[in-house]
Amino acid sequence: MSDLKVIDSHFHVWNLDTQNLPWLDGTDGTITHTYKVEDLEAEYARQAGVEFVGGVYVEVDCADHEAEDKIAFDLKAAHPKMLACMLRSDVSPWMRVPAFAAGIREPLHIDSEPRGRCLEPSFVEGLHALAAKGLPFESCNRVNELEDAYEAFAQAPEETVILNHLGNVEALTPEWCAVMKKFATLPNLYVKVSGFPTADKQFVSELLKFTRDTFDPKKLLYASNWPVVKLYSSFDEHFQTLRDAFGDDEDFFMNNAVRAYGLKIK
């Protein structure tokens, strides 16, 4: 049998010698290190029967967002396995979009983003503008504001939206389940299956069952969230959990990401 081909739809790398990531100060020190693309490749090299095709770099919320654009450009030029870059901008019709970006992420989950930001008219108009250019929006949200996000995205159903980390799920509450069912009705919304702790096996089993029962299987994306995954799990356990749940489904592990991001795979 051939190896399972994998596209990681959500990874980060950073160099703490040249980049300032203030949000790391609020973590426990586990990931307060420099991470390279080669480190991610090594994680996949340990997985039996896996071919790491490449991944999608997602902006790292560093202090100098525009400097990150050049850093990401240089990394992508040097590493063929960096298939696409989702970079930071403030969503609006006049937003700055780096020429090589595959799409935009405005992190809605950080403290500096006010509640209701995604419902501002300029934000919704920005979603329409991204759709007109064929650029997806990468959405990372506070879990108690998912209803706001749904209302925003429903106003721009033509835009491809990629919801990070199962909406940053914390528990299978009635509220979370209800809004995720609403997200599933949007024609161009994808969901990254990542961001959840793996120690509670019953929670994981119920979460993944709900996810598979709720969403079109063509709209679910494998993502590692490496190296942030180390804050709540491990790369190996997260990967194996999803491989156990989805089998060697190449739609989940590769093809859906190709469609969501418009990737060109050689």
N, C-alpha and C positions, 0 to 999 in steps of 0.2 A: 504494500500500500504506500502511496505517496504521502509526504509530510503534510500536515495541516498548515495551510498558508494563513498568516495572521497579519492584519493591519491594526496597529494600536491607535485608536482614534483620539487618544488624549494622553499626552505625556508632556513633561516639562524638563528643561535643563537650564542650569544657571551657573555662573561663575562668580563666587562671592569676593574674588579679588578685584573684579571690575564692575559688579552690579550690587546695588543696595536694594534688598527686599525687606522693607520694614515689618511686614506681617510675620516674618520668621521670629521676631522678638516675642510674639505671643504663643509660640510653640514650645515644646519641651526639650528642644535641642536635637531630637532624633534626626531631623533633616537639615540641620544648620551646617551644611557642607556644600562643596561644589559638586555638580553632577554633569557628566558628559554624555554625549550620544553613545560613545563606546560602552559606557556603563550600562545603558539600557540594552544595547545589543548583547552584552554578556548575560543579562537576565534571561533573555530569550534563548541564548545558546545552551543554557542549562535544561531547557524544557525538551523532553524526549519527543521525537516525532513532530517537530515544529519548524517551519520555515518562516522567519521573521521578514516579511516583505518590506515593512517600513511603518512609519507612524506620522501622526499629525501633531505638530508642535503647537501648544496653546500658551498664549502670553502668560507671564509669571507675576504680574502685578508688582513690577519693580518701580522704584522711585522715579526713574527717567524712562517714560514709556517710549519716547521717540528714539532714544539711544538703543532701546531694545530692538527696534525695527532693523537697524544695521547689523546688530549682533545676530539676529535671526537670519537675515539675508546671508551673512557670511557663513553661518552654520549650515544653512541649506545648500549653499554652493559647494561646501566641503563634504557633505554627507548625503549620498544618494538616497539613503533610507529616510531622510526627512522629506516626506512626500508633499507636505503642505504646511503652511503657517497660518494660524488664526491669531491676528494681532489686535492690539487695543486701540479703540477710538471711542469718542462720545457719539452715540448714534443720533444722527440728524440728517436732513437732506444735504447739509454742507460739510459732513464729516470728512476728516482726513483718512484716506485709505491708501496704505502703502501699495506701490504698483505690483509687487509680487505676492501680496496677501491673497490667500484663498478665501478669506472672509474676515469678519470682525467679531470681537468679543468686548462688550462693556460689562465688567463684572458687577452684577447687581447685588451680590451677596456681601460686599465689603461695607465697613462702617461708614465710609464717606458717601455712599450712595443712599439718598433719602428714600423713604418708603413712597411709592407712587411714581418713582422716576420713569418706569416703563410705560406709564399711562399718560405722560406728558405728550402733547400733540407733536412736538418736534421729534420725539422718539418714534412714535408710530409712523410719522412721515419718513423718518430715516429707514424704517423697515421696508416701506414701499420702494425707497430709493435703492436699497440693497437688492431687493427682488428684481428691479429693472436692470441691474448690472449682473445678475446671476451670481450674487455673493451671499453665502449663508451667514446667519447670525448665530453665534455661540452663546448660549444663555446659561449663566450660573446664578441661582436664585436662593434667597433665604426661604426656608421651607414654609414659613407662615405667610409668605407673599406670593405663593404660586397662583392663587386666584387672580391677583393683579396681572401676572405674566400671561395667564390664559386670556384674560380680557384684551390685553395688548395684541397678542399674536392673532387672536380671532379677527382683529381689525385689518390684518395684513395676511390673509390666508395663503396668498401666492408666494410669500417668503419662506424659504427653507430655514427652519429653526432647529437647532440641535441642543436639546435640553441636557445639561450636564448632570451626571451623578444621581439619576433618578430623582431629580428635584431636591437633592441633599436630604433624602429621606432619613428620618430619625426613628419613626415607628409607623406601623400600619394603622394610623388613626382613620376614623371615618372621613375626616376632612381631606387628608392626603389621598386616600383612595378615590374620593369623589372628584377631586380636581385632576388626578391622573387620568381618570376615565374621560374627562372633558378634553384633555390634551390629545387623547387617542383619536378624537374626532377631527382634529386638524389635518388637512390633506398633506401637508409638507413638513410635519414635525417628526424628528427622530429623537430617540432617547439613548443616552449612554448608560450602560449597565455597569456602574462603578460607584465608588464613594461610600460604600456601606461596610461596617465592621463584619468580620466573618466568624468571630468567636461563638456567637449565639446561633447555633445550627438551625434551631427551629425558626428563628426570625428570618434567617437567610432563605430557608426552604419556602416559607410563606411569602416572602418578598418576591422571590424569583417566580413562584407559581402565579402570583397576582400579575406580575409584569408580563409573563408569557400569555396569560389568559386575556389581558387587557389590550395589548398592542399588536398590530400587524407585525408578524415576524420579519418583514422586510424593513421595518422601521427601528429595529433594535441594533445597537452598535456595541461591539466589544471595546472596552477601554480599560487601561490599567490605572490611570491617574498616578503614574510613577513620577517622582519618588514620594509624592504626598501620601500614597497608599501606606507608607511605613508608619504613619501616625495612628492608624487604626487597624492595620492588618499587615500582611507581608505580600510582596509581589507573587511569590510562589503559591501561597494559599489562595489569594484572590484569583489567580489564573486557573488553578486547578478546580476551584469552586465553580467557575464558569464553564470550564471544559466538561466537568461532570454534569452540569445542568443542561448544557446545549449540545453536548456531544461534539463531533468534529464538523459542525455546521458552518460551511464556508460563507454562507450569507451573513451569519452573525459575526464571524471572525474576520471577514474581509469584504465581501461583495457589497454589503450595505454601506460601508464606509466609502467605497468607490463611488456609489451613487450619491450619497449625501454631500460629498465634497467635490464631486466631479473630477476624481483622480485619474491620472493617466498612468497605467501600470504597464511596464514593458514586459 
